[in-house]
Amino acid sequence: MPIFENVRLALTSLRANKLRALLTMLGIIIGISAVIAIITVGDSLSGSLAEEMSGFGARNVTLSVVQKDDPFAFGSFEDSEDLDKALESYEYKDPSAGDRITDAMLQEYQKKFADQLQALAVNESFGSISVVSGRHKASGQLMGVSPGQQTLDKMTLLAGRFVTDADSANHRAVAVVSDRFVTQYFGNKTTPEGALGKSFKTDVSGIPLRLYIVGVYEYKPPAGQTVTRNLDTNIYIPVGSGFQLLQRDSGYQTVTLQSREDVNNQIFMDRTREFFNSFYSHNPNFTVSVSSLDDIVKSMNKMTQSVKLGISAIAAISLLVGGIGVMNIMMVSVTERTREIGIRMALGAKGRVILFQFIVEAIIICLIGGLIGVILGVGLGSAGAMMMHYPVKPSLTAALVAVLFSMAIGVFFGYYPAKRAARLDPIDALRYE
């Protein structure tokens, strides 16, 4: 019998028992839809994370001065007991000026890695500041930075310029502020261009400071952040000026690098680690750790994949229940159609024809259930992703695998009832009432 005839017979049988067929498919529908929904939400989360990290610069490499016995920087623990022991013996020490990364190290590094380095930036937080002008008030984080920070942050200047090496070397009291800072401090009376050259006074740890605005940048809030009226933004000053004006020790605890696009980032990180560790080989307490956003993205994606697999495995149990339901209903169908089977055999139908007919019917049941489950799963997953403000990214691969898997369930659980039908004795089948 042609396959299309078997499909027609299967659909006719399903139409004759619509409610029974729907209840049979229910386990398949629930299992497939749950798995697809979980994968859709997980892929949307991973995609959103990757896009956000890319916006920050996935090729960015961070150098940090850390203690050699820091369990979080270098520890690898098999269980919580080992971590607890490491934490008990760990005592935080603030790196002194002699332990920090120096300008001399960075200058030597830039010369050696000039063909691999896209940008280098140092930043030092000098704390929060607040400024008042009449009835207007503004606040922000005072950050000492180098010129490379503009490249790393993909900063758009609306007016003026960014800080320069000359500003830092000559200890100029200049600042680059955000457009929101201009609105908060000057009100709506001053534009970004109008703010250039104007100054503001503040106080940092008891030290009075007057800064002159040389640039205004466009503030871009991170995805999902609610912009409030009194939002704090970064106020950038030359890092050298910050050390001098605020009487701080020079040297950097954190440095950010960015490799060129044609450079292997992992090799770049390994060579960077070797370079800076050579300066700390005789330091008993501190060394330099090297990490990248790309590593963080990969680690979080790996964790997300593990969670997706775990939850999907639990949801897939309903597929097993659905498969058993398919087997049960096919056994009932064989019993109900015993006389029909006997007539077909008496007319010359072979056992393999009967076998194939009932396997096709089981596949059709699971295939329809799988398709309904995919549609429902994509809908639920998309709704969940939108509610969490993630870009919707349904997985076509997962949908295709789900449909094929549902067909495989039909073959697996439909084989035994079909085999039983094929082995019926025609005489006994014809006498069955």
ChimeraX attribute file (.defattr): number of C-alpha atoms within 10 A of each C-alpha:
attribute: neighborCount
match mode: 1-to-1
recipient: residues
	/A:1	10
	/A:2	8
	/A:3	11
	/A:4	10
	/A:5	11
	/A:6	20
	/A:7	17
	/A:8	12
	/A:9	16
	/A:10	21
	/A:11	15
	/A:12	13
	/A:13	14
	/A:14	17
	/A:15	12
	/A:16	11
	/A:17	11
	/A:18	12
	/A:19	11
	/A:20	13
	/A:21	18
	/A:22	15
	/A:23	15
	/A:24	24
	/A:25	24
	/A:26	23
	/A:27	26
	/A:28	33
	/A:29	28
	/A:30	22
	/A:31	28
	/A:32	31
	/A:33	29
	/A:34	25
	/A:35	26
	/A:36	28
	/A:37	27
	/A:38	24
	/A:39	27
	/A:40	29
	/A:41	27
	/A:42	24
	/A:43	24
	/A:44	25
	/A:45	21
	/A:46	22
	/A:47	17
	/A:48	18
	/A:49	16
	/A:50	20
	/A:51	14
	/A:52	15
	/A:53	17
	/A:54	15
	/A:55	13
	/A:56	15
	/A:57	18
	/A:58	19
	/A:59	23
	/A:60	23
	/A:61	24
	/A:62	20
	/A:63	22
	/A:64	19
	/A:65	20
	/A:66	23
	/A:67	24
	/A:68	16
	/A:69	18
	/A:70	17
	/A:71	18
	/A:72	13
	/A:73	15
	/A:74	12
	/A:75	13
	/A:76	10
	/A:77	13
	/A:78	8
	/A:79	8
	/A:80	9
	/A:81	10
	/A:82	13
	/A:83	15
	/A:84	13
	/A:85	11
	/A:86	17
	/A:87	14
	/A:88	8
	/A:89	10
	/A:90	13
	/A:91	10
	/A:92	9
	/A:93	10
	/A:94	11
	/A:95	15
	/A:96	12
	/A:97	14
	/A:98	11
	/A:99	21
	/A:100	22
	/A:101	24
	/A:102	14
	/A:103	13
	/A:104	10
	/A:105	14
	/A:106	16
	/A:107	10
	/A:108	12
	/A:109	15
	/A:110	15
	/A:111	10
	/A:112	12
	/A:113	14
	/A:114	12
	/A:115	11
	/A:116	17
	/A:117	18
	/A:118	18
	/A:119	19
	/A:120	21
	/A:121	20
	/A:122	25
	/A:123	20
	/A:124	23
	/A:125	14
	/A:126	18
	/A:127	11
	/A:128	17
	/A:129	17
	/A:130	16
	/A:131	17
	/A:132	15
	/A:133	13
	/A:134	8
	/A:135	8
	/A:136	12
	/A:137	16
	/A:138	21
	/A:139	20
	/A:140	20
	/A:141	16
	/A:142	22
	/A:143	22
	/A:144	24
	/A:145	26
	/A:146	23
	/A:147	21
	/A:148	22
	/A:149	21
	/A:150	17
	/A:151	15
	/A:152	20
	/A:153	12
	/A:154	12
	/A:155	14
	/A:156	14
	/A:157	19
	/A:158	16
	/A:159	19
	/A:160	17
	/A:161	15
	/A:162	26
	/A:163	25
	/A:164	16
	/A:165	15
	/A:166	12
	/A:167	20
	/A:168	23
	/A:169	13
	/A:170	12
	/A:171	18
	/A:172	20
	/A:173	20
	/A:174	23
	/A:175	27
	/A:176	25
	/A:177	28
	/A:178	23
	/A:179	21
	/A:180	21
	/A:181	25
	/A:182	21
	/A:183	19
	/A:184	21
	/A:185	22
	/A:186	20
	/A:187	16
	/A:188	9
	/A:189	10
	/A:190	13
	/A:191	16
	/A:192	22
	/A:193	13
	/A:194	12
	/A:195	23
	/A:196	20
	/A:197	14
	/A:198	10
	/A:199	14
	/A:200	14
	/A:201	14
	/A:202	15
	/A:203	14
	/A:204	15
	/A:205	10
	/A:206	8
	/A:207	10
	/A:208	11
	/A:209	13
	/A:210	12
	/A:211	17
	/A:212	19
	/A:213	24
	/A:214	22
	/A:215	24
	/A:216	27
	/A:217	24
	/A:218	15
	/A:219	17
	/A:220	13
	/A:221	11
	/A:222	11
	/A:223	10
	/A:224	9
	/A:225	8
	/A:226	9
	/A:227	11
	/A:228	7
	/A:229	9
	/A:230	13
	/A:231	14
	/A:232	19
	/A:233	20
	/A:234	19
	/A:235	22
	/A:236	27
	/A:237	33
	/A:238	30
	/A:239	29
	/A:240	23
	/A:241	21
	/A:242	26
	/A:243	18
	/A:244	17
	/A:245	16
	/A:246	16
	/A:247	10
	/A:248	13
	/A:249	13
	/A:250	19
	/A:251	21
	/A:252	20
	/A:253	21
	/A:254	18
	/A:255	19
	/A:256	20
	/A:257	22
	/A:258	23
	/A:259	21
	/A:260	16
	/A:261	11
	/A:262	7
	/A:263	14
	/A:264	12
	/A:265	20
	/A:266	15
	/A:267	10
	/A:268	17
	/A:269	21
	/A:270	12
	/A:271	13
	/A:272	19
	/A:273	17
	/A:274	12
	/A:275	16
	/A:276	19
	/A:277	16
	/A:278	12
	/A:279	14
	/A:280	17
	/A:281	11
	/A:282	10
	/A:283	14
	/A:284	9
	/A:285	15
	/A:286	22
	/A:287	23
	/A:288	27
	/A:289	20
	/A:290	18
	/A:291	19
	/A:292	20
	/A:293	18
	/A:294	19
	/A:295	14
	/A:296	14
	/A:297	18
	/A:298	13
	/A:299	12
	/A:300	15
	/A:301	19
	/A:302	13
	/A:303	12
	/A:304	17
	/A:305	16
	/A:306	12
	/A:307	15
	/A:308	18
	/A:309	15
	/A:310	12
	/A:311	15
	/A:312	19
	/A:313	14
	/A:314	13
	/A:315	19
	/A:316	20
	/A:317	14
	/A:318	19
	/A:319	25
	/A:320	16
	/A:321	16
	/A:322	27
	/A:323	26
	/A:324	19
	/A:325	19
	/A:326	29
	/A:327	24
	/A:328	15
	/A:329	19
	/A:330	25
	/A:331	18
	/A:332	13
	/A:333	16
	/A:334	19
	/A:335	16
	/A:336	13
	/A:337	14
	/A:338	22
	/A:339	19
	/A:340	15
	/A:341	23
	/A:342	23
	/A:343	15
	/A:344	18
	/A:345	21
	/A:346	15
	/A:347	10
	/A:348	9
	/A:349	15
	/A:350	13
	/A:351	19
	/A:352	13
	/A:353	17
	/A:354	22
	/A:355	20
	/A:356	20
	/A:357	22
	/A:358	30
	/A:359	25
	/A:360	23
	/A:361	25
	/A:362	28
	/A:363	23
	/A:364	21
	/A:365	25
	/A:366	34
	/A:367	24
	/A:368	18
	/A:369	27
	/A:370	30
	/A:371	20
	/A:372	19
	/A:373	29
	/A:374	27
	/A:375	17
	/A:376	19
	/A:377	26
	/A:378	26
	/A:379	17
	/A:380	19
	/A:381	27
	/A:382	22
	/A:383	17
	/A:384	18
	/A:385	23
	/A:386	14
	/A:387	9
	/A:388	13
	/A:389	14
	/A:390	22
	/A:391	17
	/A:392	21
	/A:393	20
	/A:394	22
	/A:395	18
	/A:396	13
	/A:397	8
	/A:398	16
	/A:399	24
	/A:400	14
	/A:401	12
	/A:402	23
	/A:403	21
	/A:404	15
	/A:405	17
	/A:406	29
	/A:407	21
	/A:408	17
	/A:409	24
	/A:410	26
	/A:411	23
	/A:412	17
	/A:413	23
	/A:414	29
	/A:415	20
	/A:416	17
	/A:417	23
	/A:418	28
	/A:419	17
	/A:420	16
	/A:421	26
	/A:422	24
	/A:423	13
	/A:424	17
	/A:425	14
	/A:426	20
	/A:427	13
	/A:428	12
	/A:429	21
	/A:430	17
	/A:431	10
	/A:432	14
	/A:433	9
